[in-house]
Amino acid sequence: MLRLSNLGFLVLTAIQFILGMLGNGFIGWVNGSSWFKSKRISLHDFIITNLAVSRIVLLWILLIDGVLLVFSPKLHDEGIIMQIIDVFWTFTNHLSIWLTTCVSVFYCLKVASFSHPMFLWLKWRVSRVVVWMLLSTLLLSCCSAISLIREFKIYSVLGGIDRTGNMTELFRRKEKEYKLIHVLGTLWDLPPLVVSLISYFLLILSLGRHVRQMHQDCGSSRDPSTEAHRRAIRVILSFLFLFLLYYLSFSVLTSSYFLPATKMIAKIGEVITMFYLAGHSYVLILGNSKLKQTFVAMLRCEPGCLKPGSKGSVYP
C-alpha cells in the first residue's frame, strides 16, 4: 500500500504532467503545423517551439524520476541510470531556461524604445543577437552537463571508501567537496535570471517614458505601442515569478543533503518544478495572439476556428 504522502505526490505529478504536456504540445503543434505548411517560421516561433519541446523532455524526465523516487528509492539514489537522468536533466533544464531568456530579450528589443546608441545597435540587429544567444545557449547547456563529470567521479570515490579507521577523514573531506560542487551547480541558473531581470527593467522604463509622452501629447494611454509594452511585461513578469519560485525550490532541493526529511523535500521540489514547466506554457499561449486565438477557438469548438498557420501577431 502506498502511503498518503506518496499517493498525493503521484496524483499531483500526474495532473501537472498532463497539463504540461497539453500546453507545451499545443505550442509545438500550432507552430509546427504552420512551419510545415508555409515552409517558413519566424525567429520568435522557432524559439518558443524549441522551448516547448525541451519542456516536454523535462516533464518526461521528472515523471520517470518521481516514479523511481516512490517505487525504487535505492535505484533513484545511485547507479548509472540516475547519472544518465542527471545529465539529460541538466542539459535540457539549462537549455529551457536560456530559451525562455531569449524570449525575454526578443520581446525587450522588439517592443522597448530607447535612443541610446548601444540599444539601437542591438535593436537593429535583434535577429542576429538572438541567434547568437541561441548558439551560446547550446554551448552553455553542454558545459553545464559536462560539469557533472567531476561530481560523478567524487560520488564514485565516496562509494568505494571504507568509513572506518584512517579513511574516515578522507570520506568526510570528499563528502564536503561533493556537497559543495552539487550546491554550486545552481549558479548556472543565475546568468539567465539576471538577463531576464534586465529585460523586464528596460521594458518598465520604456513603458513609463512612452506613457508620459502620450500624456504630454494628450493622446490615449491605450495605443498599440502601450498595449504591446504591457503584454510583454506580463509575459516576462509571469516568467520571473514562476522562475523565482522554481529557483528557490531547486536550491532547497539541491541543498537537501544538509536538511532532514530529504525524500519529502525532493517530492515538494519536483511538484514545484512541474508547476513551473506547465504554468509558463499557458502564460506563453495567452501572451501570444496567434496561439491565444487558436486556443480559445479550440475551447469553444467553433466551426470556423482559426487554423494553425493562420495569420496572427507573433508578438505579445
Protein Blocks (a to p, Z undefined) as FASTA:
>chain_A
ZZfklmmmmmmmmmmmmmmmmmmmmmmmmmmmmmmmnopacfklmmmmmmmmmmmmmmmm
mmmmmmmmmmmmmlmmgcjklmmmmmmmmmmmmmmmmmmmmmmmmmmmmmmccfbfklmm
mmmmmmmmmmmmmmmmmmmmmmmmmmmmmmmmmmmmmmmpcfehjllmmmmmmmmmmmmm
mmmmmmmmmmmmmmmmmmmmmmmmmmmmmmmmmmmnopafkbfklmmmmmmmmmmmmmmm
mmmmmmmmmmmmmmmmmpghklmmmmmmmmmmmmmmmmmmmmmmmmpmklmmmmmmmmno
pakbccehiacdfbZZ
